[in-house]
């Protein structure tokens, strides 16, 4: 995998994780790791 593509994918995952965290926080819903196996 090219470094740039690898970096972009990591950045997207970080952004998605951050959005999930913000969404859960806004709804006061706990994030359980087992609910998001694709992130691991």
C-alpha positions in Angstrom: 0.0 0.0 0.0 1.3 3.5 -0.9 2.3 5.6 2.1 0.0 8.5 1.0 -3.0 6.1 0.6 -2.2 4.5 4.0 -2.0 8.0 5.6 -5.3 9.0 4.0 -7.1 5.9 5.2 -5.8 6.4 8.7 -7.0 10.0 8.6 -10.4 8.9 7.5 -10.6 6.4 10.3 -9.6 9.0 12.8 -12.2 11.4 11.5 -14.9 8.7 11.5 -14.0 7.7 15.1 -14.1 11.3 16.2 -17.5 11.8 14.6 -18.8 8.6 16.2 -17.5 9.8 19.6 -19.1 13.3 19.2 -22.4 11.7 18.1 -22.5 9.3 21.0 -21.5 12.2 23.4 -24.4 14.4 22.1 -26.8 11.5 22.6 -25.2 10.6 25.9 -24.9 7.0 24.6 -21.8 5.0 25.6 -19.5 3.7 22.9 -18.7 0.1 23.3 -15.8 -1.3 21.4 -17.6 -4.4 20.5 -20.3 -2.4 18.7 -17.7 -1.1 16.2 -15.6 -4.2 15.3 -14.7 -2.6 11.9 -12.6 0.2 13.6 -10.4 -2.3 15.4 
